[in-house]
Amino acid sequence: APNDDGVHLPQTVLYYDGENDSDDYEKIFGTNPIDTGYIHILPRFFFNDIKDWLKDVRDRLKETEGNATVFLDNISSLTSSFSGDLIRKFFLKDLNKIQNEFSPRKITFIVVAHTNKEKELMGSNNQNNFATTILKLSENGKNHLRLTVMKDRKYGEMKGKSFLLAKRETEDGFKYDEYVEDSVPSDERKK
């Protein structure tokens, strides 16, 4: 990920995966194991509550240096309660506290939440209120995905923009999404 000067530096990634089994990783990433020294996949984790997960995140971040990104896929694997108070504390206190503890390192949290049958974000509306950015990923035909910026507090001009991605597969089986088109005018694309 690029730093503020646009320089791409290796970054620690903690990927807490509460959904996929080890067999799924082969479908997603191919037969070659991911071992960069920076990416740490934690599949099928179990924590008694959010507090235990936060402790695990802290412990793992203490063993790393530099900026880091922590993926939580998905929030429902930590709690079945989406009360306003719980979500407010999680986003405004717990995650911010970790970011402050490890400052000046930049710790980014990406929290995945699913939508309900009405395509609304599951759980408390407080997730919408407290998130800095909300991206919606949806199918767009058989071989395409659409990424839509639903909210962007940091770069407000991106709200409402969408990007069409084509599913691709390389020789080694690693699947990725190739950028096809977007709704961003060319003069804004650099932003």
WOURGI-V492907 format. One line per field, one symbol per residue. psi: psi as a letter, one per 20 degrees, with the letter a starting at -180 (. if undefined). burial: # if it has 9 or more other ideal C-beta (glycine too) atoms within 8 Angstrom, else .. A space follows every 10 residues. Layout:
BEGIN
psi: ???
burial: ???
END
This chain:
BEGIN
psi: qqahjjpoqq ppponoojgq rhhhhhhgia ipqoniihpo pnqlrpqhah ghghgggggh hhjrraqqpo ponrhiihqi plqggggggg ghggghgggh hjqjqooppo ppqrqahjkq pqaqihgghi qgpppppqqm ahjqqpopoh pnhgnhiipi qqppppprpr hjipprpppg rrjpqhiihh .
burial: ........#. ########.# ....##..#. ........## ..#.#.#..# .###.###.# #....##### #########. .#...##### #.####.##. .#..#.#.#. ###.#..... ####.###.# #.##...... ...######. ##.....##. #######... ..###..... .#.#...... .
END
